[in-house]
């Protein structure tokens, strides 16, 4: 299977710049600096690369949206990675930090940016030391600093640790946190490309997204675009967790069958149980039943199946798991992580938690399911950020596909008012 990001991931001492350079590291800079910045943007557009943080927005298009002739500009690498089930960016930071730095240099050159930040979740404290060491090595080699390789590009990159808030994975909340404010989402527009960090044009990309850019510059947009499907190009890192024999991070070509990921790469269902459900893209996307396991793992196929690729966290659930208990666990997370700014999210997550908790205590009624669906309808697309939508996804999909798991708690319980 084609490996781009994980080609050398387990190589000894890859975090050392000398070892990284021997594997072709930083060679893309020479190729990029021989071209005009706008040509690099066009190359990334032609590659079909889409953001790997969850939204799947075309990367080159995002870069081209930066407000014209407004400076300074900033690059923010989103290394918050707080989505339950997701741990791919952590592995890149831990084992191959220079790949991220190289990608950030290329993006900065393409977008005329002189300051970059790597915003890392607070729990990545140990990884911040690895990144800081790699940044020091890059400065010493002349890859960062003033007039890089005689191009006139001035660039420095800094790490910044958050305080462990899930909400700061949302790009505008990340910016607020980076500025020293409360981690809350902003109203959009204006979008970060127009008014981002310090009210200046800002590019915000995920770790995985930026790490792909050196390959595109080295090998060409056509080679990358030849991988995957018509609209979902390239490879994708998938974090497989849950009831599988070999949980871990795997790099797959877009369009690979979800069955192949679960049964071939991850070794199948633990204890040889049967597959019951799977959540394809992290806890914030709708779950699917086992009979849809043959769906292709790409943006369009998963959307057609009623879910999303999201961050690429494939959570596998076997037939020994109670879906209602799983749903409560997910609701608990979103209730805890809601920043409280928006009423539908602040109150809706708490209300859903109370109802599901009541159901698990055999104190619920069938009408509670209708009430939950009504609450979810009043939460969806009615808040500043998608956290409320993330909480709604497992609730609505669990009722849709696994209603019987709920109904077993209503046995001999008369229908009554909520």
Rosetta blueprint (number, residue, H / E / L):
1 X L
2 X L
3 X L
4 X L
5 X L
6 X L
7 X L
8 X L
9 X L
10 X L
11 X L
12 X L
13 X L
14 X L
15 X L
16 X L
17 X H
18 X H
19 X H
20 X H
21 X H
22 X H
23 X L
24 X L
25 X L
26 X L
27 X H
28 X H
29 X H
30 X H
31 X H
32 X H
33 X H
34 X L
35 X L
36 X L
37 X H
38 X H
39 X H
40 X H
41 X H
42 X H
43 X H
44 X H
45 X H
46 X H
47 X H
48 X L
49 X L
50 X E
51 X L
52 X L
53 X L
54 X L
55 X L
56 X L
57 X L
58 X E
59 X H
60 X H
61 X H
62 X H
63 X H
64 X H
65 X L
66 X L
67 X L
68 X L
69 X L
70 X L
71 X L
72 X L
73 X L
74 X E
75 X E
76 X E
77 X E
78 X E
79 X E
80 X L
81 X L
82 X L
83 X L
84 X L
85 X L
86 X L
87 X L
88 X H
89 X H
90 X H
91 X H
92 X H
93 X H
94 X H
95 X H
96 X L
97 X H
98 X H
99 X H
100 X H
101 X H
102 X H
103 X H
104 X H
105 X H
106 X H
107 X H
108 X H
109 X H
110 X H
111 X H
112 X L
113 X L
114 X L
115 X E
116 X E
117 X E
118 X E
119 X E
120 X E
121 X L
122 X H
123 X H
124 X H
125 X H
126 X H
127 X H
128 X H
129 X H
130 X H
131 X H
132 X H
133 X H
134 X H
135 X H
136 X H
137 X H
138 X H
139 X H
140 X H
141 X L
142 X L
143 X L
144 X L
145 X E
146 X L
147 X L
148 X H
149 X H
150 X H
151 X L
152 X L
153 X L
154 X L
155 X E
156 X E
157 X E
158 X E
159 X E
160 X E
161 X E
162 X L
163 X L
164 X L
165 X L
166 X H
167 X H
168 X H
169 X H
170 X L
171 X H
172 X H
173 X H
174 X H
175 X H
176 X H
177 X H
178 X H
179 X L
180 X L
181 X L
182 X L
183 X L
184 X L
185 X L
186 X L
187 X L
188 X L
189 X L
190 X L
191 X L
192 X L
193 X L
194 X L
195 X L
196 X L
197 X H
198 X H
199 X H
200 X L
201 X L
202 X E
203 X E
204 X E
205 X E
206 X E
207 X H
208 X H
209 X H
210 X H
211 X H
212 X H
213 X H
214 X H
215 X H
216 X H
217 X H
218 X H
219 X H
220 X L
221 X H
222 X H
223 X H
224 X H
225 X H
226 X L
227 X L
228 X E
229 X L
230 X L
231 X L
232 X L
233 X E
234 X L
235 X E
236 X E
237 X E
238 X E
239 X E
240 X E
241 X E
242 X E
243 X L
244 X E
245 X L
246 X L
247 X L
248 X E
249 X E
250 X E
251 X E
252 X E
253 X E
254 X L
255 X L
256 X L
257 X E
258 X H
259 X H
260 X H
261 X H
262 X H
263 X H
264 X H
265 X H
266 X L
267 X L
268 X L
269 X E
270 X H
271 X H
272 X H
273 X L
274 X L
275 X E
276 X E
277 X E
278 X E
279 X E
280 X L
281 X L
282 X L
283 X L
284 X L
285 X L
286 X L
287 X E
288 X E
289 X E
290 X H
291 X H
292 X H
293 X L
294 X L
295 X L
296 X E
297 X L
298 X L
299 X H
300 X H
301 X H
302 X H
303 X H
304 X H
305 X L
306 X L
307 X L
308 X L
309 X L
310 X L
311 X L
312 X L
313 X E
314 X E
315 X E
316 X E
317 X E
318 X E
319 X L
320 X L
321 X L
322 X L
323 X H
324 X H
325 X H
326 X H
327 X H
328 X H
329 X H
330 X H
331 X H
332 X H
333 X H
334 X H
335 X H
336 X H
337 X H
338 X L
339 X L
340 X L
341 X L
342 X L
343 X H
344 X H
345 X H
346 X H
347 X H
348 X H
349 X H
350 X H
351 X H
352 X H
353 X H
354 X H
355 X H
356 X H
357 X H
358 X H
359 X H
360 X H
361 X L
362 X L
363 X L
364 X L
365 X L
366 X L
367 X H
368 X H
369 X H
370 X H
371 X H
372 X H
373 X H
374 X H
375 X H
376 X H
377 X H
378 X H
379 X H
380 X L
381 X L
382 X L
383 X L
384 X L
385 X L
386 X L
387 X H
388 X H
389 X H
390 X H
391 X H
392 X H
393 X H
394 X H
395 X H
396 X H
397 X H
398 X H
399 X H
400 X H
401 X H
402 X L
403 X H
404 X H
405 X H
406 X H
407 X H
408 X H
409 X H
410 X H
411 X L
412 X L
413 X L
414 X L
415 X L
416 X L
417 X L
418 X L
